[in-house]
């Protein structure tokens, strides 16, 4: 018998965002070096300040949370589950 998913439903999303980065040594600052990242997870919460996604979901609940400041977010796209 299949186990029923009893925790609140969350929507799977793809979040594109810019991360911080640092360099050492000699560098050419004329070449842009953005650190665009892509994270996939279940949307837990979105506020004006941050988006929170969970990387894992099971009948026990959500796990491995990630919070991304909204100032760094380029896009949030919903996925079909």
Contact map, one row per residue, 1 for C-alpha under 8 A:
111000000000000000000000000000000000000000000000000000000000000000000000000000000
111100000000000000000000000000000000000000000000000000000000000000000000000000000
111110000000000000000000000000000000000000000000000000000010000000000000000000000
011111000000000000000000000000000000000000000000000000000010000000000000000000000
001111100000000000000000000000000000000000000000000000000110000000000000000000000
000111110000000000000000000000000000000000000000000000000010000000000000000000000
000011111000000000000000000000000000000000000000000000000011100000000000000000000
000001111100000000000000000000000000000000000000000000000000000000000000000000000
000000111110000000000000000000000000000000000000000000000000000000000000000000000
000000011111000000000000000000000000000001110000000000000000000000000000000000000
000000001111100000000000000000000000000001110000000000000000000000000000000001101
000000000111110000000000000000000000000111100000000000000000000000000000000001111
000000000011111000000000000000000000000111100000000000000000000000000000000111100
000000000001111100000000000000000000011110000000000000000000000000000000000111100
000000000000111110000000000000000000011100000000000000000000000000000000111110000
000000000000011111000000000000000001111000000000000000000000000000000000111100000
000000000000001111100000000000000001110000000000000000000000000000010001111000000
000000000000000111110000000000000111100000000000000000000000000000000001110000000
000000000000000011111000000000000111100000000000000000000000000000000001000000000
000000000000000001111100000000000010000000000000000000000000000000000000000000000
000000000000000000111110000000000010000000000000000000000000000000000000000000000
000000000000000000011111000000000000000000000000000000000000000000000000000000000
000000000000000000001111101000000000000000000000000000000000000000000000000000000
000000000000000000000111111000000000000000000000000000000000000000000000000000000
000000000000000000000011111000000000000000000000000000000000000000000000000000000
000000000000000000000001111100000000000000000000000000000000000000000000000000000
000000000000000000000011111110000000000000000000000000000000000000000000000000000
000000000000000000000000011111100000000000000000000000000000000000000000000000000
000000000000000000000000001111110000000000000000000000000000000000000000000000000
000000000000000000000000000111110000000000000000000000000000000000000000000000000
000000000000000000000000000111111000000000000000000000000000000000000000000000000
000000000000000000000000000011111100000000000000000000000000000000000000000000000
000000000000000000000000000000111110000000000000000000000000000000000000000000000
000000000000000001100000000000011111000000000000000000000000000000000000000000000
000000000000000001111000000000001111100000000000000000000000000000000000000000000
000000000000000111100000000000000111110000000000000000000000000000000000000000000
000000000000000111100000000000000011111000000000000000000000000000000000000000000
000000000000011110000000000000000001111100000000000000000000000000000000000000000
000000000000011100000000000000000000111110000000000000000000000000000000000000000
000000000001111000000000000000000000011111000000000010100000000000000000000000000
000000000001110000000000000000000000001111100000000011110000000000000000000000000
000000000111100000000000000000000000000111110000000011111000000000000000000000000
000000000111100000000000000000000000000011111100001111000000000000000000000000000
000000000110000000000000000000000000000001111100001111000000000000000000000000000
000000000000000000000000000000000000000000111110001110000000000000000000000000000
000000000000000000000000000000000000000000111111111100000000000000000000000000000
000000000000000000000000000000000000000000001111111000000000000000000000000000000
000000000000000000000000000000000000000000000111110000000000000000000100000000000
000000000000000000000000000000000000000000000111111000000000000000001110000000000
000000000000000000000000000000000000000000000111111100000000000000111110000000000
000000000000000000000000000000000000000000111110111110000000000000111100000000000
000000000000000000000000000000000000000000111100011111000000000011110000000000000
000000000000000000000000000000000000000111111000001111100000000011100000000000000
000000000000000000000000000000000000000011110000000111111000011111000000000000000
000000000000000000000000000000000000000111000000000011111000011111000000000000000
000000000000000000000000000000000000000011000000000001111100011100000000000000000
000000000000000000000000000000000000000001000000000001111111111000000000000000000
000010000000000000000000000000000000000000000000000000011111110000000000000000000
001111100000000000000000000000000000000000000000000000001111100000000000000000000
000000100000000000000000000000000000000000000000000000001111110000000000000000000
000000100000000000000000000000000000000000000000000000001111111000000000000000000
000000000000000000000000000000000000000000000000000001111101111110000000000000000
000000000000000000000000000000000000000000000000000001111000111110000000000000000
000000000000000000000000000000000000000000000000000001110000011111000000000000000
000000000000000000000000000000000000000000000000000111100000011111100000000000000
000000000000000000000000000000000000000000000000000111100000000111110000000000000
000000000000000000000000000000000000000000000000011110000000000011111000000000000
000000000000000010000000000000000000000000000000011100000000000001111101100000000
000000000000000000000000000000000000000000000000111000000000000000111111100000000
000000000000000000000000000000000000000000000001111000000000000000011111100000000
000000000000000000000000000000000000000000000000110000000000000000001111100000000
000000000000000011100000000000000000000000000000000000000000000000011111110000000
000000000000001111000000000000000000000000000000000000000000000000011111111100000
000000000000001111000000000000000000000000000000000000000000000000000001111100000
000000000000001110000000000000000000000000000000000000000000000000000000111110000
000000000000111100000000000000000000000000000000000000000000000000000000111111000
000000000000111000000000000000000000000000000000000000000000000000000000001111100
000000000011110000000000000000000000000000000000000000000000000000000000000111110
000000000011110000000000000000000000000000000000000000000000000000000000000011111
000000000001000000000000000000000000000000000000000000000000000000000000000001111
000000000011000000000000000000000000000000000000000000000000000000000000000000111
